[in-house]
Amino acid sequence: MTLSRREFVGASVAALLADDKPKRVPVVDAHVHCFAGSKDKDFPYHKDAPYKPAEAATPKALLEAMDGAGVDHAIIVHPEPYQDSHEYLEHCLKQDDKRLKGTCLFFASKEDAPKKLAALAKKCSVVALRVHAYAPERQPPFGKPELKALWKQAADLGLAVQIHFEPRYAPGFEPYVKEFAKTTVIIDHLGRPFQGTPKEHKVVLDWAGKYKNLIMKVSSLPEPEKYPHRKIAPVVAGVIEAFGWERLIYGGGWGAGVSAKAYKAERERIAGYLGRLSADERAAVLGGNAAKLFGFTS
């Protein structure tokens, strides 16, 4: 079949317009917890669990909520009730290895932690190691070889290190952020500004200009009418100013019994605090940045 000149030009223009059409930016929830529930016998909570959620928050329910809320991908953050036993995380990630990836939890105080981290990374799609410094009894061994060894193992495996802390404990992490400058460090929940003073949190914000390997997670934003009754918008604005939209990712809003409608509403609430950004910049924070960071390709 021979195309006329007019038909050829028309087809060419149509092809160019199709190529120029902007691709949809994926939505990525970078912070989800899954629990089998207190009645589950296959995946019991660890004997040292600091808390034990009674209700189940299963990967099946998560995927259904994601479908209804327009969430393309999610990072399942291994929660403390399972401590460093990752059987349930492995189970969750097997439910959809294209849409789900995981963050693991190991304790540097345990001698075999680096070895176990390497073994888990070979078995399933984990993208980060989480380290807590939250409450006096839940501190990593700051300044000791054990923490450096675990951090180095994560770095050697190409994983990010995800740090969750009260602002008063932030200085303990800075030497590792600085030493492992090529390793991405994800700061959970805005650096927990409402669990510290503005002065303590400013230490975290000041890191943004010094260390380019830092990513801030916009998550766990309290409702304005709830404790600590501090204005949220100025805090988020300060984080945006310090880190820029390019180094922000979003997470949260789903849990046991949360409907797809409520899940989407929480994302929209968080997006409301990003109002100073352009539409494209907000889309990057709500998924584009995380898709690149965690290697989601579809």
RAFENUR-V670126 format. One record per residue. N is the residue number from 1. RES is the residue in three letters. PHI is phi as a letter, one per 40 degrees, with the letter a starting at -180 (* if undefined). OMEGA is omega in degrees with one decimal (* if undefined). Layout:
n:N res:RES phi:PHI omega:OMEGA
n:N res:RES phi:PHI omega:OMEGA
//
This chain:
n:1 res:MET phi:* omega:-178.6
n:2 res:THR phi:b omega:179.0
n:3 res:LEU phi:c omega:172.3
n:4 res:SER phi:c omega:179.9
n:5 res:ARG phi:d omega:-179.5
n:6 res:ARG phi:c omega:179.7
n:7 res:GLU phi:c omega:-179.9
n:8 res:PHE phi:c omega:179.7
n:9 res:VAL phi:c omega:-180.0
n:10 res:GLY phi:c omega:179.0
n:11 res:ALA phi:c omega:-179.8
n:12 res:SER phi:c omega:178.9
n:13 res:VAL phi:c omega:179.3
n:14 res:ALA phi:c omega:179.1
n:15 res:ALA phi:c omega:179.4
n:16 res:LEU phi:c omega:178.6
n:17 res:LEU phi:c omega:178.6
n:18 res:ALA phi:c omega:179.5
n:19 res:ASP phi:c omega:-177.6
n:20 res:ASP phi:c omega:-178.8
n:21 res:LYS phi:c omega:-176.5
n:22 res:PRO phi:c omega:178.7
n:23 res:LYS phi:c omega:178.4
n:24 res:ARG phi:c omega:178.0
n:25 res:VAL phi:c omega:-179.0
n:26 res:PRO phi:c omega:173.2
n:27 res:VAL phi:c omega:-177.8
n:28 res:VAL phi:b omega:173.7
n:29 res:ASP phi:c omega:-174.4
n:30 res:ALA phi:c omega:-179.3
n:31 res:HIS phi:a omega:178.0
n:32 res:VAL phi:b omega:172.5
n:33 res:HIS phi:b omega:173.7
n:34 res:CYS phi:b omega:179.0
n:35 res:PHE phi:b omega:175.6
n:36 res:ALA phi:c omega:-179.1
n:37 res:GLY phi:g omega:-174.0
n:38 res:SER phi:c omega:-178.5
n:39 res:LYS phi:c omega:-177.2
n:40 res:ASP phi:c omega:-178.1
n:41 res:LYS phi:c omega:-178.0
n:42 res:ASP phi:c omega:-177.4
n:43 res:PHE phi:b omega:-177.9
n:44 res:PRO phi:c omega:175.0
n:45 res:TYR phi:c omega:-179.6
n:46 res:HIS phi:c omega:-179.5
n:47 res:LYS phi:c omega:-179.2
n:48 res:ASP phi:c omega:-177.6
n:49 res:ALA phi:d omega:178.6
n:50 res:PRO phi:c omega:174.2
n:51 res:TYR phi:a omega:-175.8
n:52 res:LYS phi:b omega:-179.7
n:53 res:PRO phi:d omega:-179.1
n:54 res:ALA phi:c omega:-175.9
n:55 res:GLU phi:c omega:177.4
n:56 res:ALA phi:c omega:171.9
n:57 res:ALA phi:b omega:-167.2
n:58 res:THR phi:c omega:176.4
n:59 res:PRO phi:c omega:177.2
n:60 res:LYS phi:c omega:178.5
n:61 res:ALA phi:c omega:177.9
n:62 res:LEU phi:c omega:-177.4
n:63 res:LEU phi:c omega:177.4
n:64 res:GLU phi:c omega:178.5
n:65 res:ALA phi:c omega:177.0
n:66 res:MET phi:d omega:178.8
n:67 res:ASP phi:d omega:-177.0
n:68 res:GLY phi:c omega:-176.6
n:69 res:ALA phi:c omega:179.1
n:70 res:GLY phi:g omega:177.6
n:71 res:VAL phi:b omega:-175.1
n:72 res:ASP phi:c omega:-175.7
n:73 res:HIS phi:a omega:178.6
n:74 res:ALA phi:a omega:172.8
n:75 res:ILE phi:b omega:176.8
n:76 res:ILE phi:c omega:-178.9
n:77 res:VAL phi:c omega:-177.2
n:78 res:HIS phi:d omega:-173.6
n:79 res:PRO phi:c omega:-174.8
n:80 res:GLU phi:c omega:179.2
n:81 res:PRO phi:d omega:178.1
n:82 res:TYR phi:c omega:-178.6
n:83 res:GLN phi:f omega:-176.7
n:84 res:ASP phi:c omega:172.6
n:85 res:SER phi:c omega:-169.1
n:86 res:HIS phi:b omega:-178.2
n:87 res:GLU phi:c omega:-178.5
n:88 res:TYR phi:c omega:175.3
n:89 res:LEU phi:c omega:178.1
n:90 res:GLU phi:d omega:178.4
n:91 res:HIS phi:d omega:-178.5
n:92 res:CYS phi:c omega:-175.5
n:93 res:LEU phi:c omega:178.2
n:94 res:LYS phi:c omega:-176.0
n:95 res:GLN phi:c omega:175.6
n:96 res:ASP phi:a omega:-174.0
n:97 res:ASP phi:c omega:175.8
n:98 res:LYS phi:c omega:-176.2
n:99 res:ARG phi:b omega:-174.3
n:100 res:LEU phi:b omega:169.5
n:101 res:LYS phi:b omega:-171.2
n:102 res:GLY phi:b omega:169.6
n:103 res:THR phi:b omega:-176.6
n:104 res:CYS phi:b omega:-177.7
n:105 res:LEU phi:b omega:173.8
n:106 res:PHE phi:b omega:-175.8
n:107 res:PHE phi:b omega:-176.1
n:108 res:ALA phi:c omega:-179.5
n:109 res:SER phi:c omega:178.3
n:110 res:LYS phi:c omega:-172.2
n:111 res:GLU phi:d omega:-175.4
n:112 res:ASP phi:c omega:-176.3
n:113 res:ALA phi:d omega:179.7
n:114 res:PRO phi:d omega:179.7
n:115 res:LYS phi:c omega:179.8
n:116 res:LYS phi:c omega:177.5
n:117 res:LEU phi:c omega:179.7
n:118 res:ALA phi:c omega:180.0
n:119 res:ALA phi:c omega:179.9
n:120 res:LEU phi:c omega:-178.7
n:121 res:ALA phi:c omega:177.3
n:122 res:LYS phi:c omega:-173.6
n:123 res:LYS phi:c omega:-175.1
n:124 res:CYS phi:a omega:-172.0
n:125 res:SER phi:c omega:173.0
n:126 res:VAL phi:c omega:-175.9
n:127 res:VAL phi:b omega:-177.4
n:128 res:ALA phi:a omega:172.0
n:129 res:LEU phi:b omega:179.4
n:130 res:ARG phi:c omega:177.7
n:131 res:VAL phi:b omega:-178.6
n:132 res:HIS phi:c omega:164.1
n:133 res:ALA phi:a omega:-167.9
n:134 res:TYR phi:b omega:-174.8
n:135 res:ALA phi:g omega:-174.2
n:136 res:PRO phi:d omega:-176.9
n:137 res:GLU phi:c omega:-178.1
n:138 res:ARG phi:b omega:-178.0
n:139 res:GLN phi:b omega:172.3
n:140 res:PRO phi:c omega:-179.3
n:141 res:PRO phi:c omega:-179.4
n:142 res:PHE phi:d omega:175.3
n:143 res:GLY phi:g omega:-178.7
n:144 res:LYS phi:b omega:-176.7
n:145 res:PRO phi:d omega:-175.4
n:146 res:GLU phi:c omega:-179.5
n:147 res:LEU phi:c omega:177.7
n:148 res:LYS phi:c omega:-179.3
n:149 res:ALA phi:c omega:179.5
n:150 res:LEU phi:c omega:178.4
n:151 res:TRP phi:c omega:-179.9
n:152 res:LYS phi:c omega:178.0
n:153 res:GLN phi:c omega:176.8
n:154 res:ALA phi:c omega:179.6
n:155 res:ALA phi:c omega:-179.3
n:156 res:ASP phi:c omega:179.5
n:157 res:LEU phi:c omega:-179.0
n:158 res:GLY phi:g omega:179.3
n:159 res:LEU phi:c omega:169.5
n:160 res:ALA phi:c omega:171.4
n:161 res:VAL phi:b omega:-176.1
n:162 res:GLN phi:b omega:-174.7
n:163 res:ILE phi:b omega:-177.8
n:164 res:HIS phi:b omega:-171.1
n:165 res:PHE phi:a omega:164.0
n:166 res:GLU phi:c omega:-174.8
n:167 res:PRO phi:d omega:-178.5
n:168 res:ARG phi:c omega:-179.6
n:169 res:TYR phi:c omega:-177.5
n:170 res:ALA phi:d omega:-177.2
n:171 res:PRO phi:d omega:179.1
n:172 res:GLY phi:c omega:-178.8
n:173 res:PHE phi:c omega:-170.9
n:174 res:GLU phi:d omega:179.5
n:175 res:PRO phi:d omega:-178.6
n:176 res:TYR phi:c omega:175.7
n:177 res:VAL phi:d omega:-178.6
n:178 res:LYS phi:c omega:-176.3
n:179 res:GLU phi:c omega:-178.6
n:180 res:PHE phi:c omega:-171.7
n:181 res:ALA phi:c omega:-180.0
n:182 res:LYS phi:c omega:179.7
n:183 res:THR phi:c omega:178.5
n:184 res:THR phi:c omega:176.8
n:185 res:VAL phi:b omega:-179.6
n:186 res:ILE phi:b omega:178.4
n:187 res:ILE phi:c omega:-178.2
n:188 res:ASP phi:c omega:164.2
n:189 res:HIS phi:f omega:177.9
n:190 res:LEU phi:g omega:-174.9
n:191 res:GLY phi:g omega:178.1
n:192 res:ARG phi:f omega:-177.1
n:193 res:PRO phi:c omega:-175.5
n:194 res:PHE phi:c omega:173.0
n:195 res:GLN phi:b omega:178.1
n:196 res:GLY phi:a omega:178.1
n:197 res:THR phi:c omega:175.2
n:198 res:PRO phi:d omega:179.3
n:199 res:LYS phi:c omega:179.1
n:200 res:GLU phi:c omega:-178.6
n:201 res:HIS phi:c omega:178.9
n:202 res:LYS phi:c omega:176.3
n:203 res:VAL phi:d omega:179.6
n:204 res:VAL phi:c omega:179.4
n:205 res:LEU phi:c omega:-179.9
n:206 res:ASP phi:c omega:176.8
n:207 res:TRP phi:c omega:-172.0
n:208 res:ALA phi:d omega:-179.2
n:209 res:GLY phi:c omega:-175.9
n:210 res:LYS phi:c omega:-172.5
n:211 res:TYR phi:b omega:-176.3
n:212 res:LYS phi:c omega:179.4
n:213 res:ASN phi:c omega:-177.2
n:214 res:LEU phi:c omega:173.2
n:215 res:ILE phi:b omega:178.3
n:216 res:MET phi:b omega:179.5
n:217 res:LYS phi:c omega:177.8
n:218 res:VAL phi:c omega:-175.0
n:219 res:SER phi:a omega:178.8
n:220 res:SER phi:f omega:176.5
n:221 res:LEU phi:c omega:-179.5
n:222 res:PRO phi:c omega:173.3
n:223 res:GLU phi:c omega:-175.1
n:224 res:PRO phi:d omega:-175.4
n:225 res:GLU phi:c omega:-177.4
n:226 res:LYS phi:b omega:177.6
n:227 res:TYR phi:d omega:12.0
n:228 res:PRO phi:c omega:176.5
n:229 res:HIS phi:f omega:173.2
n:230 res:ARG phi:b omega:-178.4
n:231 res:LYS phi:c omega:-175.3
n:232 res:ILE phi:c omega:-173.6
n:233 res:ALA phi:d omega:179.1
n:234 res:PRO phi:c omega:178.6
n:235 res:VAL phi:c omega:178.8
n:236 res:VAL phi:c omega:178.5
n:237 res:ALA phi:c omega:178.1
n:238 res:GLY phi:c omega:177.8
n:239 res:VAL phi:c omega:179.0
n:240 res:ILE phi:c omega:-179.7
n:241 res:GLU phi:c omega:-177.0
n:242 res:ALA phi:c omega:-171.7
n:243 res:PHE phi:c omega:-174.4
n:244 res:GLY phi:g omega:-176.5
n:245 res:TRP phi:c omega:-176.7
n:246 res:GLU phi:c omega:-177.1
n:247 res:ARG phi:b omega:177.3
n:248 res:LEU phi:b omega:171.3
n:249 res:ILE phi:b omega:-177.6
n:250 res:TYR phi:b omega:174.3
n:251 res:GLY phi:a omega:170.9
n:252 res:GLY phi:h omega:176.5
n:253 res:GLY phi:h omega:179.9
n:254 res:TRP phi:b omega:176.9
n:255 res:GLY phi:a omega:-178.8
n:256 res:ALA phi:d omega:176.5
n:257 res:GLY phi:g omega:-179.2
n:258 res:VAL phi:c omega:-179.3
n:259 res:SER phi:c omega:176.4
n:260 res:ALA phi:d omega:179.8
n:261 res:LYS phi:c omega:179.7
n:262 res:ALA phi:c omega:178.3
n:263 res:TYR phi:c omega:178.9
n:264 res:LYS phi:c omega:-179.2
n:265 res:ALA phi:c omega:178.5
n:266 res:GLU phi:c omega:176.5
n:267 res:ARG phi:c omega:179.1
n:268 res:GLU phi:c omega:176.4
n:269 res:ARG phi:c omega:178.3
n:270 res:ILE phi:c omega:179.3
n:271 res:ALA phi:d omega:179.2
n:272 res:GLY phi:c omega:178.3
n:273 res:TYR phi:c omega:178.1
n:274 res:LEU phi:b omega:-172.4
n:275 res:GLY phi:c omega:180.0
n:276 res:ARG phi:c omega:179.3
n:277 res:LEU phi:c omega:174.7
n:278 res:SER phi:c omega:179.3
n:279 res:ALA phi:c omega:179.5
n:280 res:ASP phi:c omega:179.2
n:281 res:GLU phi:c omega:176.4
n:282 res:ARG phi:c omega:179.2
n:283 res:ALA phi:c omega:177.8
n:284 res:ALA phi:c omega:179.7
n:285 res:VAL phi:c omega:-176.5
n:286 res:LEU phi:c omega:177.1
n:287 res:GLY phi:i omega:-175.5
n:288 res:GLY phi:d omega:179.7
n:289 res:ASN phi:c omega:-178.4
n:290 res:ALA phi:c omega:179.3
n:291 res:ALA phi:c omega:177.4
n:292 res:LYS phi:c omega:-176.7
n:293 res:LEU phi:c omega:-173.7
n:294 res:PHE phi:c omega:174.3
n:295 res:GLY phi:g omega:173.9
n:296 res:PHE phi:c omega:-174.6
n:297 res:THR phi:b omega:-179.3
n:298 res:SER phi:a omega:*
//
